[in-house]
Amino acid sequence: MPTHVLLSLRYLGPSKHGKQIDEAQARKDMGEMGRIMGMPAQPLPANLKEMIRSAEELKGKNRGL
């Protein structure tokens, strides 16, 4: 799955509308989307996981600015 799709789902998805995301359901949904697109979902490479953690950290530090 392209990185921009994963990141857009993470940052523009349902959680922005007040809903809490259930990780198990999100994984199931990603698997289903992958099947529809003909591309099985795969784990993110370690370097992308670290980038996402860093982005989450910065987002938390800058909240309310």
Summary of the structure (lengths in Angstrom):
residues: 65
radius of gyration: 13.1
end to end distance: 32.6
largest distance: 41.5
contacts: 115
relative contact order: 0.12
helix: 69%
strand: 0%
